[in-house]
Amino acid sequence: MITQEQIDKAAAEVEAAEVALDAAEDAHARVGSKAAGAELQRARGRSHNARDGLRRMTTQFATEQAGRRARGVAEAAFAAEAPAVASRLDECRGVAVRALADAQDAVERLLAVVSEYDATVRATAEDLRRRGLTADGDEQLGGVRTGRARIDGREWVPVDPASVLGELVHRVMRTRDPRNPLATLTAHGVGGMAAAASRHELFDAAGAGVR
């Protein structure tokens, strides 16, 4: 912001430059030397720069002052609405805070439950292998070295809880705002294709609740 003090200082610099220019012109008229001519050119440059600086500063000062006056008018006009607007914002913020708390609780429960499912699958696979029921080939029953369990040909695959959460965020944002960076978030790299298929199985089983 330009101040009146700065304007006054710039005006004083213009006055000093004009005095110096007058002196340089007088010296050049009397002496007429090359040095006097060079000094005259420098004095003209300093005077021009000082005047140009004052002009720009004065223009900016006027613009800023007009802006301040316009803001004062706008603030006065908004004063009557301010309490209602602030109340509405506070109410909306309260709803958002409560929703965030609910979402955090839901996420923590989701991670806990999916972790339990993941642990159950791995424990089942380990138990089957401990019984001598391995299924590292085409066996229809047994535990696989990667922690998967196969029973009657159906295979249960461990599911990484964090990747399930990432998939959920991806699906929700893909529906709400496809251009949001979170809409491109994918968790397919976690656990490979088998883990991705297991995640999708969970989402398919959830039905319309997730998209």
Helices and strands as residue ranges (DSSP letters): H 4-31, H 34-78, H 82-130, E 142-143, E 149-151, E 154-156, H 161-176, G 181-184, H 192-206, G 207-209
